[in-house]
Amino acid sequence: MTSHATQIIDPSLAGEVATILARCGVEVAAFSEGELAVRSPISGETLARVKTVDATTASEAIESAHSAFLEWRLVPAPKRGELIRLLGEELRAAKGDLGRLVSIEVGKITSEGLGEVQEMIDICDFAVGLSRQLYGLTIATERAEHRMMETWHPLGVTGIISAFNFPVAVWSWNAALALVCGNSIVWKPSEKTPLSALAAQALLNRAVKRFQREGGSVPEGLACILIGTRDIGAVLVDHPKVPLISATGSTAMGRAVGPRVASRFGRSILELGGNNAAIVTATADLSLTLRGIAFAAMGTAGQRCTSLRRLFVHDSVYDSFIARLKKAYASVSVGNPLESGNLIGPLVDKAAFDAHQAALSETKAAGGKVFGGERVDAGFGNNAYYVRPALVEMPKQTGSVEKETFAPILYVIRYSDFDEALRLHNGVPQGLSSSIFTNDLREAETFLSARGSDCGIANVNIGPSGAEIGGAFGGEKETGGGRESGSDAWKAYMRRATNTINYGRSLPLAQGVTFEIG
């Protein structure tokens, strides 16, 4: 890479961030007088200095959240939904600001920053409707003049640990559902992206104030944010008054969090690594396939948990399709994500760049042919890490192909037998998202069947990256098994009670048991 003097992308970038935070309602001291330096991956410059909390403060916040839960659980669910409706309104009003902030802090292109906020708005809409649909079942009973049913009750404090790549959307998936289910929330955001978290929390605070002005009651401590290092996350994980931890991050993080929560009989929603694959069959619509793969593999600079990382292409279309894919890789624009026309922004930091380089070195040693992957000089000096997406033709699935590297690296393997492609597809420890591109009904249905994809998300003729909030999001195996967002994911935030009511005058026992007393 040619060395350049460090260039500030925009002399007022830090000032713009300060203005956005102020418009969202964040106190200036929260991002100007702290010890945690927050940098933008776009240019490497420091944007703000954020205040952090210590373990004692974190424990006090959890105790306050528990007290708030004891009150909030008594508020009728549709009334709780009204608070989330107001949050959705605040997000709509602040969409431009919050989306811009996400782009600056994460390095996403403008449409992706705005799209993340739209996802927050969408989950609010979903949760408002859900607040009137927290259904239980009526269950057939073997005993005459009895009724059996299940009811769902609020669970308690929900601890949310989020990752840098979706700094506010994943919080909203959890927060919107947890609050309508009657829980309080304590949020530990990534220390790489605390500014977006501060803004989102401030918008929720605005919604709370509107809710109160309209006659609603919100207990102190219902929703709070804890900015700090892993030690603060550990306080959440270990606290006995946090019955549910929803944690998004690496598989290594999940291995640490899961057993610790389980040791105190808490619950975990784990959203961990993804080594997502797609199969391109002989009958695939290759133009559609090209568009789907390009976004899935290169979007967000490969820093999505659902990013496409492995591609199995049928022998009959391999040469022609890979030629087209290489052309797309060569033509895509890498640079400042705030400028229109650029589709690939930076990696989040040096650690991400080093992992990217190490994976490519391992790939070459295993016989891979690397196309792209070089560092790109975007004009911001050595503290900004831009890379051209890499397409790697592999002789077999081995080494780095079987691991998740959070960077734009796509491994391509040729196949001729569909069953072998399925075996390779499922032959990694992760199981988040997957796709098949085909016009063969049998191949599509097999991919979605019990012997097909072993992932939590399986798609046909769309890529694996990205998801609508209506479906439950999450994966299997080392992805953790958790589910968030739509469908019946709300049940994870509540506790179930089975109820039997005797409205008769006798007392028959189940299974024909008799127990007569004098």
Salt bridges, closest charged atoms under 4 A:
GLU16 OE2 - ARG100 NE 2.70
GLU33 OE1 - LYS51 NZ 4.00
GLU63 OE2 - HIS239 NE2 3.64
GLU63 OE1 - LYS241 NZ 2.82
GLU82 OE2 - ARG85 NH2 2.75
GLU89 OE2 - ARG85 NH1 2.55
GLU89 OE1 - ARG210 NH2 2.58
GLU90 OE2 - ARG210 NH1 3.06
ASP97 OD1 - ARG23 NH2 2.71
GLU112 OE1 - ARG304 NH2 3.02
GLU116 OE1 - LYS108 NZ 2.64
ASP125 OD2 - ARG92 NH2 2.92
GLU150 OE1 - ARG496 NH1 2.99
GLU191 OE1 - LYS188 NZ 2.75
ASP238 OD2 - ARG260 NH2 2.38
ASP315 OD1 - ARG414 NH1 2.99
ASP319 OD1 - ARG414 NH2 3.17
ASP349 OD2 - LYS192 NZ 3.00
ASP354 OD2 - LYS350 NZ 2.82
GLU362 OE1 - LYS403 NZ 3.08
GLU374 OE2 - ARG388 NE 3.86
ASP377 OD2 - HIS4 NE2 2.87
GLU393 OE2 - LYS326 NZ 2.93
ASP419 OD1 - ARG451 NH1 3.31
GLU420 OE2 - ARG423 NH2 2.73
ASP454 OD2 - LYS477 NZ 2.61
GLU476 OE2 - ARG483 NH2 2.45
GLU478 OE2 - ARG255 NH2 2.68
